[in-house]
Amino acid sequence: MKHISHILLTAFLFFSYGISADVQHVIMFNDGHSKIGLIDSMDYHAVHYFDIDEQKQVTLNMKEVYYIYEDLNKSFYFSPSFFDRLEYAEERGGYIVTVENDTILYDQVKFNSNLKDPLALLYLSDGGFNTIPLLNIHAIRVDKTVIEHSVRNGARATTVAFLVSMYFQLKDSFSNASNYLPKLVQTDNGQQFQSITFLFPAATMGWMMYDLVVDKRTSYVRPLEREDHFPRSMFVFSLKRKIKEGLRNQWKLTFPKKNIPNILAR
């Protein structure tokens, strides 16, 4: 009986190892193409994996990676750009296109982006709701309320321009440089702000045109076919993350034996 127990335990361990050994990782790039491999390790800067198609060890810059999932439909890693696009879609209504090429309209969407079971929760116009595995989505397209994003960015850009111009004009040491900047501060007669009344609508229209050209309304999750690429890169530039990256590098140089604090994490 004891001998049989040992055999069963050995068979179970062997079977478990066989399952784990067959698990592969699918690395999705920002442009939509993918690679299949076995990940050895990863950090803030790079992911190291064995490429199954090319049969060699490969190191990738993390900036190229959109997300990583296992062939068992479990997520392994989501990039900051991926989270940014989900957050952008949550602000307004729209519709999604699944990998089966079905279209579903929604009034609001919420994402459960945990690695074990990532889901999209869709609130429908009839008061009902629907849930879809996040990685079964091909594209998310928000509705025309996206114009709010253009107006917001236009206002921010004009405000920054106003503050910079005012700073230079109020500094005597920069009086010469201020002659080449828009006259955003109050004029001598104390009544008009000509440049502000021009720049606010101009900046807003500029952002609207930019969002239209790059199609900010649409975010892609998975291509319909593995060989397909996204129409554009899903990478999202963030000045905040860029600053944190520089601070992390400086921390590692200054305190090589200490862990990076959570406040500097992605």
C-alpha positions in Angstrom: 0.0 0.0 0.0 2.8 2.3 0.9 4.6 1.5 -2.4 1.4 2.3 -4.3 1.1 5.7 -2.5 4.7 6.5 -3.6 3.9 5.6 -7.2 0.8 7.8 -7.2 2.6 10.7 -5.6 5.4 10.4 -8.2 2.9 10.3 -11.1 1.1 13.3 -9.7 4.3 15.4 -9.4 5.4 14.3 -12.9 2.0 15.2 -14.3 2.0 18.6 -12.6 5.5 19.4 -13.9 4.4 18.4 -17.4 1.5 20.9 -17.3 3.7 23.7 -16.0 6.4 23.0 -18.5 3.9 23.3 -21.3 2.8 26.8 -20.2 3.9 29.4 -22.7 3.9 33.1 -22.5 2.5 35.3 -25.3 4.3 38.7 -25.4 2.1 41.4 -27.1 4.0 44.4 -28.4 2.7 48.0 -28.6 2.2 47.7 -32.4 0.1 44.5 -32.1 2.6 41.8 -33.2 3.4 39.0 -30.7 6.0 36.5 -29.7 5.6 33.2 -27.9 8.2 32.0 -25.4 9.1 31.1 -21.9 9.9 34.0 -19.6 13.0 33.6 -17.4 12.9 36.9 -15.6 11.9 40.5 -15.9 12.4 43.9 -14.2 11.6 47.6 -14.8 13.8 47.8 -17.8 13.8 44.4 -19.6 12.2 41.0 -19.9 14.3 37.9 -20.6 12.7 35.0 -22.3 13.4 32.0 -24.6 11.8 32.6 -28.0 10.1 29.4 -29.2 9.8 30.4 -32.8 13.4 31.4 -33.1 14.8 28.9 -30.6 17.1 31.4 -28.8 17.3 33.5 -25.7 16.0 37.1 -26.2 16.1 40.3 -24.1 13.4 42.9 -24.7 13.1 46.5 -23.6 10.0 46.8 -21.4 9.0 49.9 -23.3 8.2 47.7 -26.3 5.9 45.4 -24.4 2.1 46.1 -24.2 1.2 43.1 -22.0 2.0 39.5 -21.5 -0.4 36.6 -21.0 -0.2 32.8 -20.7 -1.6 30.3 -23.1 -4.1 29.3 -20.4 -5.8 32.7 -20.8 -4.2 34.1 -17.6 -2.5 37.5 -17.6 1.2 37.8 -16.7 1.9 41.5 -17.0 0.1 44.7 -18.0 2.2 47.7 -19.1 1.5 51.3 -17.8 0.3 52.2 -21.3 -2.2 49.4 -21.2 -3.6 50.7 -17.9 -3.7 54.3 -19.3 -5.8 53.2 -22.2 -8.3 51.3 -20.0 -8.6 54.4 -17.7 -9.2 56.6 -20.8 -12.0 54.3 -22.0 -13.6 54.2 -18.5 -14.3 58.0 -18.7 -17.1 57.7 -21.3 -19.4 55.4 -23.2 -18.8 53.8 -26.6 -18.6 50.3 -28.0 -16.2 47.3 -28.1 -15.3 44.9 -30.8 -14.5 41.3 -29.7 -11.9 39.0 -31.3 -14.9 37.1 -32.8 -15.7 40.5 -34.5 -18.9 41.1 -32.5 -19.8 44.7 -31.6 -21.3 45.6 -28.2 -22.6 49.0 -27.3 -22.3 50.3 -23.7 -23.0 53.4 -21.7 -20.2 52.8 -19.2 -17.4 50.3 -18.9 -15.3 49.2 -15.9 -12.2 47.0 -16.0 -11.2 44.4 -13.5 -7.6 44.2 -14.6 -6.2 41.8 -12.0 -3.8 39.3 -13.5 -5.8 36.1 -12.6 -9.1 36.9 -14.3 -9.1 40.3 -16.1 -12.7 41.3 -17.1 -14.5 44.1 -18.7 -17.9 45.0 -17.1 -20.2 46.7 -19.6 -23.2 48.7 -18.4 -25.8 48.6 -21.2 -28.4 51.2 -22.2 -31.3 48.9 -21.2 -30.1 48.8 -17.6 -28.5 45.4 -17.9 -24.8 44.5 -17.9 -22.4 42.2 -19.6 -19.0 40.8 -18.7 -16.3 39.9 -21.2 -12.8 38.6 -20.6 -10.5 41.5 -21.2 -8.2 39.6 -23.6 -11.2 38.6 -25.7 -11.5 42.3 -26.8 -10.1 43.5 -30.1 -10.8 47.2 -29.8 -12.5 49.8 -27.5 -13.9 52.9 -29.2 -15.3 55.7 -27.0 -18.1 58.0 -28.2 -18.0 61.6 -29.3 -17.7 62.9 -25.7 -14.0 62.4 -26.3 -14.1 66.1 -27.3 -13.9 66.8 -23.5 -10.4 65.4 -23.6 -9.4 67.9 -26.4 -10.9 70.9 -24.5 -9.2 69.9 -21.3 -5.7 69.5 -22.9 -6.2 72.8 -24.9 -7.0 74.6 -21.6 -4.0 73.1 -19.9 -1.6 74.0 -22.8 -2.8 77.6 -22.9 -2.5 77.9 -19.1 1.1 76.7 -19.1 1.9 79.0 -22.0 0.4 81.9 -20.1 2.3 81.1 -16.9 5.6 80.8 -18.7 5.1 84.0 -20.7 4.1 85.9 -17.5 7.2 84.6 -15.7 9.5 85.8 -18.4 7.8 89.2 -18.7 7.9 89.8 -15.0 11.6 89.1 -14.8 13.8 92.0 -15.7 16.7 89.8 -16.5 14.5 88.2 -19.2 13.1 91.4 -20.6 14.7 90.8 -24.1 13.5 87.3 -24.4 9.9 88.3 -23.5 9.7 90.4 -26.7 9.5 87.1 -28.7 6.8 85.6 -26.5 3.0 86.1 -26.9 1.7 89.0 -24.9 -0.5 87.0 -22.6 -0.4 89.3 -19.6 -2.5 92.4 -19.2 -1.9 95.2 -21.7 -1.0 98.8 -20.6 -4.7 99.9 -20.8 -5.5 97.2 -18.3 -8.5 95.8 -20.2 -7.5 93.3 -22.9 -5.9 89.8 -23.2 -5.8 89.5 -26.9 -3.4 86.5 -27.0 -5.4 84.5 -24.5 -8.6 84.9 -26.4 -6.8 83.6 -29.5 -4.8 80.8 -27.9 -7.6 79.1 -26.0 -9.7 78.2 -29.0 -6.6 77.7 -31.2 -5.1 75.2 -28.7 -8.4 73.4 -28.3 -8.9 73.1 -32.1 -5.3 71.9 -32.3 -5.9 69.1 -29.8 -9.1 68.2 -31.5 -7.3 67.8 -34.8 -4.5 65.8 -33.2 -7.0 63.4 -31.4 -8.8 63.0 -34.7 -5.7 62.3 -36.8 -4.2 59.7 -34.4 -7.6 58.3 -33.6 -7.4 58.6 -29.8 -11.0 57.4 -29.6 -9.9 53.8 -30.4 -7.7 51.6 -28.2 -6.7 48.1 -29.3 -6.3 45.1 -27.0 -5.7 42.1 -29.3 -5.4 41.8 -33.1 -8.1 39.7 -34.9 -5.3 37.5 -36.3 -1.9 36.9 -34.8 -0.2 38.1 -38.0 -2.0 41.4 -37.9 -0.7 44.6 -36.5 -2.5 47.5 -34.8 -3.2 50.5 -37.0 -0.9 52.5 -34.7 1.2 52.0 -31.6 -0.5 51.7 -28.2 2.4 53.2 -26.3 1.4 56.2 -24.2 4.0 58.7 -23.2 3.9 59.9 -19.6 6.1 62.7 -18.2 5.3 61.5 -14.7 6.6 58.0 -15.5 9.6 59.4 -17.3 10.5 61.3 -14.1 10.0 58.2 -12.0 12.2 56.2 -14.3 15.0 58.8 -13.8 14.6 58.8 -10.1 14.6 54.9 -10.0 17.9 54.9 -11.9 19.4 57.5 -9.6 18.2 55.5 -6.5 19.9 52.3 -7.8 23.1 54.2 -8.3 23.0 55.8 -4.9 21.5 52.8 -2.9 22.4 49.7 -4.9 21.6 47.3 -2.0 18.2 48.9 -1.1 14.8 48.1 -2.7 13.2 50.8 -4.8 10.5 52.6 -2.7 6.9 52.1 -3.7 6.4 55.7 -4.5 8.9 55.3 -7.4 7.1 52.2 -8.8 5.3 52.4 -12.0 
